[in-house]
Amino acid sequence: MARRTFAVAALMAAMMISTTSHAKQLNMIFWYPGEAGTSEEAQPLIDAFLDYLNVKIAPDRLAGRYINTVEGGLSYIRTNNPCIGIVSYAAWMQNRQKFPKAAAVMSTLQTPGGGNTQRYALYGSVESVSPKATVLSSEPLSAKFVKTELFPDIPDGASFKQSPQMLFKLRAIGEGKSSYFAILTPSEAGALSRLSAPWASGLKRIALSKPVPTARVVLFDASFDASRIMAALEAAGSDPKAAEILSELRLKGFSR
């Protein structure tokens, strides 16, 4: 009897060791240059989301980080070699040449409507952008990206600058103290529409951008088998256990 008990225990230990040896520790990046908040402030929410995914992909485990600067994201990718990431469309399009093995494989579905496209809004104090105008945005947007992806009618001489203080800049524009223009993300435009401050009435929406994709789910090595992670992401949108976390991330879910 003792021999049998020992044999069973040895077999169970061997199975546990085998399972552990096949478990993978994986990294994931949430890369949104220009988005609000810090990595430290976002970490509890990121951890909660990854805890949810880790139940679905066990025994493998994901760890991750929210990064809201271009250089911070590039540094994290170089140092931590993430297999997968959720990357803003602007960051993906403006940096994808740095990742020749990478591929966008899924769309995020954004709140409130759950669509997989989005439209930026162009605001100013007058109804058209003048040549040599300065256009502000919270995201780092190149002239090429703006002209190709968002607003092809903006004059070629316009310059584009990132500003971390968009609310103050918008107020100056609305009060007639600044001749700048502003490109707002959908969430920023939504927040502006809810403001009742007098200066907000001095802002004119000049144009809506072409519809562009929402943030991408990116495999940094397209040969990586992410099928289980992708299945977990796809199922999350209909899982009540994930609803609150997704809402905090301003997401409805994911689609292939």
C-alpha positions in Angstrom: 0.0 0.0 0.0 2.8 2.3 0.9 4.6 1.6 -2.4 1.4 2.4 -4.3 0.8 5.7 -2.4 4.4 6.7 -3.1 4.0 5.9 -6.8 0.8 7.9 -7.1 2.5 10.9 -5.3 5.5 10.6 -7.5 3.3 10.6 -10.6 1.4 13.6 -9.4 4.6 15.5 -8.7 5.9 14.6 -12.1 2.7 15.9 -13.8 3.0 19.2 -11.8 6.6 19.6 -12.8 5.8 18.9 -16.4 2.9 21.4 -16.4 5.1 24.1 -14.7 7.9 23.5 -17.2 5.5 24.1 -20.1 4.0 27.3 -18.6 5.1 30.5 -20.2 5.6 33.9 -18.6 4.6 36.4 -21.2 4.6 40.2 -21.4 1.9 42.5 -22.8 2.0 46.3 -23.5 -0.9 48.7 -23.4 0.6 51.5 -25.5 -1.4 54.8 -25.9 1.0 57.7 -26.4 -0.7 61.0 -25.3 -3.3 59.3 -23.2 -3.9 60.5 -19.7 -2.6 59.0 -16.5 0.7 57.4 -15.5 1.9 53.8 -15.6 1.7 53.6 -11.8 -1.8 54.9 -11.7 -3.0 52.5 -14.4 -1.3 49.4 -13.0 -4.1 48.2 -10.7 -6.5 48.2 -13.6 -4.0 46.5 -15.9 -3.3 43.9 -13.3 -7.1 43.2 -12.9 -7.5 42.8 -16.7 -4.5 40.5 -16.9 -5.7 38.4 -13.9 -8.9 37.9 -15.8 -7.0 36.8 -19.0 -4.6 34.6 -17.0 -7.5 32.4 -15.7 -8.4 31.8 -19.4 -4.8 31.0 -20.6 -3.5 29.0 -17.6 -0.9 27.7 -17.1 0.7 30.5 -19.1 0.7 34.0 -17.5 0.7 37.5 -18.8 2.3 40.5 -17.1 2.0 44.0 -18.5 2.4 47.7 -18.4 0.5 50.8 -19.6 2.8 53.3 -21.4 1.6 56.7 -22.7 4.8 58.0 -24.4 6.4 56.9 -27.6 9.9 56.5 -26.2 8.6 54.7 -23.1 6.7 52.2 -25.3 9.7 51.6 -27.5 11.9 51.1 -24.5 9.5 48.7 -22.9 9.3 46.7 -26.1 13.1 46.5 -26.4 13.6 45.5 -22.7 10.6 43.2 -22.1 10.0 41.7 -25.5 6.2 41.6 -25.2 4.5 39.0 -27.3 1.3 41.0 -27.7 0.0 44.5 -27.1 -3.0 46.8 -27.4 -1.7 49.8 -29.3 -3.4 53.0 -30.3 -4.0 53.2 -34.0 -1.8 56.4 -34.3 1.0 54.7 -32.4 0.8 51.6 -34.5 0.7 53.4 -37.9 3.5 55.8 -37.0 5.8 53.1 -35.5 5.1 49.8 -37.2 8.1 50.1 -39.5 10.2 49.6 -36.4 8.7 46.1 -35.9 9.1 44.2 -39.2 7.8 40.9 -37.7 4.7 42.5 -36.1 1.1 42.2 -37.3 -2.2 43.7 -36.2 -4.6 40.8 -35.6 -7.6 42.2 -33.7 -9.6 45.4 -33.3 -10.7 46.9 -30.0 -14.4 47.7 -29.7 -14.7 51.1 -28.1 -17.4 52.6 -25.8 -20.0 53.8 -26.1 -21.1 52.2 -29.3 -18.8 49.2 -29.5 -17.6 50.0 -33.0 -14.2 49.2 -34.5 -13.7 52.6 -36.2 -13.4 56.1 -34.7 -13.4 59.7 -35.9 -11.3 62.5 -34.7 -12.6 66.1 -34.6 -10.9 69.3 -35.7 -11.7 72.4 -33.7 -10.8 76.1 -33.9 -12.1 79.6 -33.4 -12.7 80.1 -37.1 -14.1 77.8 -39.8 -11.0 76.8 -41.7 -7.4 76.1 -41.0 -5.1 78.7 -42.5 -1.7 77.9 -44.1 1.1 77.8 -41.6 -1.4 77.3 -38.8 -0.4 75.4 -35.6 -2.5 72.3 -34.8 -2.4 70.8 -31.4 -3.3 67.3 -30.2 -2.8 65.3 -27.1 -1.4 62.4 -29.1 1.9 62.8 -31.0 0.6 63.0 -34.6 2.9 63.5 -37.5 2.0 65.7 -40.5 2.0 62.6 -42.7 -0.4 60.7 -40.4 -2.8 63.6 -40.1 -2.8 64.2 -43.9 -3.0 60.6 -44.9 -5.3 59.2 -42.2 -7.4 62.0 -40.8 -7.7 65.4 -42.5 -6.3 65.4 -46.0 -7.7 69.0 -46.6 -5.5 70.6 -43.9 -3.0 72.9 -45.7 0.4 71.5 -46.4 2.1 74.3 -44.5 0.4 73.5 -41.1 2.5 72.4 -38.2 1.5 69.8 -35.6 2.4 69.8 -31.9 1.6 67.5 -29.1 0.2 69.3 -26.0 -0.4 67.6 -22.6 -2.6 70.5 -21.5 -5.4 70.3 -24.1 -8.2 71.6 -21.8 -6.2 74.8 -21.1 -5.3 75.2 -24.8 -8.9 74.7 -25.9 -10.0 77.3 -23.4 -7.5 79.8 -24.8 -8.8 79.1 -28.3 -12.4 79.4 -27.3 -11.8 82.7 -25.5 -10.0 84.1 -28.6 -6.6 84.2 -26.9 -5.0 81.7 -29.3 -5.1 81.2 -33.0 -4.2 77.5 -32.7 -6.4 74.7 -33.8 -6.9 71.3 -32.1 -7.4 67.7 -33.1 -9.4 65.9 -30.5 -9.8 62.2 -29.9 -13.3 60.8 -29.8 -13.2 60.7 -26.0 -11.9 64.3 -25.8 -14.6 65.5 -28.3 -17.2 63.8 -26.2 -16.0 65.5 -23.1 -16.0 68.8 -24.8 -19.6 68.4 -26.0 -20.7 68.0 -22.3 -19.0 71.2 -21.1 -21.3 74.1 -20.4 -18.5 76.7 -19.8 -18.9 79.9 -21.8 -15.6 79.5 -23.6 -16.7 76.2 -25.1 -19.2 78.0 -27.2 -16.3 79.9 -28.8 -15.0 76.7 -30.4 -16.1 75.6 -33.8 -16.0 72.1 -35.0 -14.4 72.5 -38.4 -14.4 68.8 -39.6 -14.7 65.2 -38.6 -11.9 62.9 -39.7 -12.3 60.0 -42.0 -13.3 56.9 -40.0 -10.1 55.2 -38.9 -9.6 51.9 -37.0 -9.7 51.8 -33.2 -6.7 50.6 -31.2 -5.1 47.5 -32.6 -4.2 44.2 -30.9 -0.7 43.6 -32.1 1.5 40.5 -32.2 5.1 41.7 -32.1 6.1 38.4 -33.7 3.4 37.2 -36.1 4.7 33.6 -35.8 3.8 33.5 -32.1 0.8 31.3 -31.3 -1.5 33.7 -29.6 -4.7 31.7 -30.3 -5.6 31.2 -26.7 -5.0 34.8 -25.8 -7.0 36.0 -28.8 -9.8 33.6 -27.9 -9.9 35.0 -24.4 -10.0 38.6 -25.7 -12.8 37.8 -28.1 -14.9 36.1 -25.4 -14.4 38.9 -22.9 -16.9 41.2 -24.5 -19.8 38.8 -23.7 -18.5 37.7 -20.3 -20.2 39.5 -17.4 -17.0 38.9 -15.3 -15.1 41.2 -17.6 -17.7 43.9 -18.2 -16.6 46.2 -15.4 -12.9 45.9 -16.2 -13.5 46.6 -19.9 -15.7 49.6 -19.1 -12.8 51.1 -17.0 -10.6 50.5 -20.1 -13.3 52.3 -22.2 -13.8 49.1 -24.2 -16.7 46.9 -25.2 -14.6 44.0 -26.3 -12.4 42.8 -29.2 -13.0 41.4 -32.7 -10.8 39.6 -35.1 
